[in-house]
Amino acid sequence: MNLRGIEVKTTEQIQAMRKAGLVVAEALIAMGEAARPGVRTADLDTVARTVLGDHGATSSFLNYGTDFGIPPYPATVCISVDEEVVHGIPGDRRLAEGDIVSVDFGAILNGWHGDAARTFIVGGGTTPEAADLVEITRKAMWDGIAAVASAKRVGDVSAAIQASATHSGRRLGIVREYTGHGIGSAMHQPPDVPNYGNPRRGPRLSTGMCLAIEPIFTLGSAGTVELDDEWTAVTDDGSWAAHWENTVAITEDGLWVLTEPDGGRAELAARGVTINEL
């Protein structure tokens, strides 16, 4: 069902999305384990392809763009390292100790999409600033997801993400060019979910909506530049970036984080939010 252009799912459709979400979760865990010093970013793409094949799923990203008149994306996963913000194309770049690598991955199973991202620290450690960036971005994602439980409008979620960054104790750039979004029978659907904004603004939220919540923060400027490959976006000042994302469903009796193995139970319980596994 569409509500003013927004796809509202039935219980059965959300359950189908959960299956796609679990494929995404499995692949992200596998890529996190494989992200070691010396590993090529292309090797992580191979890991993702293997998980897709094991489940009879396909990539949400491979060849994305064909219908929009832009060069089709050539890989199954976006891998962005250090100053790369989003949409990094896997290749021969080898990960190094202390790098931060953002892995964004989507899967389609039986016509339904799951989409999530994680930022990993390669090897044993990195700078305190980079470690803080990764953790603050992760926390902001969960604060934004928790806000969905009581939010009336998209702006309530956006404001919660922005507040989480603002109150973190570090001055970070909040990337504006790329936002969260609705998701379901297509990877990108309305409404957009910016990572900044004012409460009580934007489209209304309702039971049956599914959203990808995805803060992207930097250690410096919030501005980005697109490279010549027409996909990879980097910070305009060379500062490092982090990206976290989960797909969350709004159900009648609570939230369900479709791309987390535990449905979001641990993180949301710590924030006083109930999950509802349909």
Residue pairs with C-beta under 8 A, 6 or more apart in sequence:
1 7
1 8
1 10
1 208
2 8
3 206
3 209
4 203
5 190
6 182
6 189
6 190
6 191
6 203
6 209
7 182
7 184
7 185
7 189
7 209
7 210
8 206
8 207
8 208
8 209
9 17
9 184
9 208
9 209
9 210
9 249
10 208
11 251
11 278
13 112
13 184
14 208
14 210
14 249
14 251
14 256
14 258
14 278
15 278
16 109
16 110
16 111
16 112
17 112
17 113
17 114
17 183
17 184
17 210
17 247
17 249
17 258
18 249
18 256
18 258
18 278
19 109
19 110
19 112
20 57
20 107
20 108
20 109
20 110
20 112
20 113
20 114
20 258
21 114
21 116
21 247
21 257
21 258
21 259
21 260
22 114
22 258
22 259
22 261
23 51
23 52
23 55
23 57
23 107
23 109
23 114
24 105
24 106
24 107
24 114
24 115
24 116
24 247
24 259
25 114
25 116
25 259
25 260
25 261
26 51
26 55
27 47
27 48
27 51
27 52
27 77
27 105
27 107
28 103
28 105
28 116
28 117
28 118
28 259
30 47
30 48
30 50
30 51
31 44
31 47
31 48
31 77
31 103
31 105
31 120
32 103
32 118
32 120
34 43
34 44
34 47
35 44
35 95
35 101
35 103
35 120
35 122
36 95
36 122
36 123
37 94
37 95
37 96
37 97
37 122
37 123
38 94
38 95
39 94
39 95
40 90
40 91
40 92
40 93
40 94
40 95
41 79
41 81
41 88
41 90
41 91
41 92
41 93
41 94
41 95
41 101
42 90
42 91
42 92
44 77
44 79
44 90
44 103
45 75
45 76
45 77
45 79
45 90
48 59
48 76
48 77
48 105
49 59
49 76
51 57
52 58
52 59
52 76
52 107
55 107
55 109
56 109
57 107
57 108
57 109
58 107
58 108
58 109
59 76
59 77
59 106
59 107
59 108
60 106
60 107
60 108
60 113
60 114
60 115
60 187
61 73
61 75
61 76
61 77
61 78
61 104
61 105
61 106
61 187
62 72
62 73
62 74
62 75
62 76
63 72
63 73
63 74
64 72
64 73
64 187
65 71
65 72
65 73
66 72
70 230
71 229
71 230
71 231
73 87
73 89
73 231
74 89
75 89
75 90
76 105
77 90
77 103
77 104
77 105
78 86
78 87
78 88
78 89
78 102
78 103
78 104
78 105
78 117
79 88
79 89
79 90
79 101
79 102
79 103
79 104
80 86
80 87
80 88
80 101
80 102
80 104
80 232
80 233
80 241
80 243
81 88
81 93
81 95
81 99
81 100
81 101
81 102
82 99
82 100
82 101
82 240
82 241
83 234
83 235
83 238
83 239
83 240
83 241
84 102
84 232
84 233
84 234
84 241
85 102
85 175
85 178
85 216
85 218
85 224
85 233
85 234
85 235
85 241
85 243
86 102
86 104
86 178
86 216
86 233
86 241
86 243
87 104
87 231
87 232
87 233
88 102
88 231
88 232
89 229
89 231
89 232
95 101
95 122
96 122
96 123
97 122
97 123
97 124
98 121
98 122
98 123
98 125
98 126
98 127
98 130
99 121
99 122
99 123
99 126
100 119
100 120
100 121
100 122
100 126
100 130
100 133
100 134
100 240
100 242
101 119
101 120
101 122
102 117
102 118
102 119
102 120
102 241
102 242
102 243
103 117
103 118
103 119
103 120
104 115
104 116
104 117
104 243
104 245
105 115
105 116
105 117
106 113
106 114
106 115
106 116
106 187
107 113
107 114
108 187
111 185
112 184
112 185
113 183
113 184
113 185
113 186
113 187
113 247
114 183
114 247
114 258
114 259
115 183
115 187
115 212
115 245
115 247
115 259
116 212
116 245
116 246
116 247
116 259
117 214
117 243
117 244
117 245
118 244
119 134
119 137
119 138
119 242
119 243
119 244
121 130
121 131
121 134
125 131
129 170
129 219
130 219
130 240
132 168
132 170
133 170
133 172
133 217
133 218
133 219
133 240
133 241
133 242
134 242
136 164
136 165
136 168
136 170
136 172
136 217
136 242
137 215
137 216
137 217
137 242
137 243
137 244
138 242
138 244
139 164
139 168
140 161
140 164
140 165
140 168
140 195
140 215
140 217
140 244
141 161
141 213
141 214
141 215
141 244
141 245
141 246
142 267
142 268
142 271
143 160
143 161
143 163
143 164
143 271
144 157
144 158
144 160
144 161
144 164
144 180
144 193
144 195
144 213
144 215
145 213
145 246
145 248
145 255
145 257
145 264
145 267
145 268
146 160
146 267
146 268
146 271
146 272
146 273
147 156
147 157
147 159
147 160
147 161
148 157
148 205
148 211
148 213
148 248
148 250
148 255
149 254
149 255
149 268
149 273
149 274
150 156
151 157
151 160
151 205
152 200
152 204
152 205
153 199
153 200
153 201
153 202
153 203
153 204
153 205
154 191
154 192
154 193
154 194
154 197
154 201
154 202
154 203
154 205
155 197
155 198
155 199
155 200
155 201
155 202
156 199
156 200
156 205
157 180
157 193
157 205
157 211
157 213
158 193
158 194
158 195
158 196
158 197
158 198
158 201
158 202
159 196
159 197
159 198
159 199
161 195
161 196
161 213
161 215
162 174
162 195
162 196
162 197
164 215
165 172
165 174
165 195
165 215
165 217
172 217
172 218
172 219
173 217
173 218
173 219
173 220
173 221
173 222
173 223
173 235
173 239
174 195
174 196
174 215
174 216
174 217
174 222
175 195
175 216
175 217
175 218
175 222
175 224
175 241
176 194
176 195
176 196
176 222
177 224
177 233
178 214
178 216
178 224
178 233
179 192
179 193
179 194
179 195
179 214
180 192
180 193
180 194
180 195
180 211
180 212
180 213
180 214
180 245
181 188
181 189
181 190
181 191
181 192
181 193
181 211
181 212
182 188
182 189
182 190
182 191
182 193
182 209
182 210
182 211
182 212
183 189
183 210
183 211
183 212
183 247
184 210
190 203
191 202
191 203
191 211
193 211
193 212
193 213
193 214
195 214
195 215
195 216
195 217
205 250
206 250
207 250
207 251
207 252
208 249
208 250
208 251
209 249
209 250
210 247
210 248
210 249
210 250
210 258
211 247
211 248
211 250
212 245
212 246
212 247
212 248
213 245
213 246
213 248
214 243
214 244
214 245
214 246
215 243
215 244
216 241
216 242
216 243
217 241
217 242
218 235
218 239
218 240
218 241
218 242
219 239
219 240
219 241
220 235
220 237
220 238
220 239
221 235
221 236
221 237
221 239
223 235
223 236
223 237
224 233
224 234
224 235
224 236
225 233
225 234
225 235
225 236
226 232
226 233
227 233
227 234
235 241
245 259
246 257
246 258
246 259
246 260
246 264
247 257
247 258
247 259
248 255
248 256
248 257
248 258
248 264
249 255
249 256
249 257
249 258
249 278
251 276
251 278
252 276
253 274
253 276
254 273
254 274
254 275
254 276
255 264
255 268
255 273
255 274
255 275
255 276
256 263
256 264
256 275
256 276
256 277
256 278
257 263
257 264
257 267
257 268
257 275
260 267
263 275
263 277
264 275
265 275
268 274
268 275
269 275
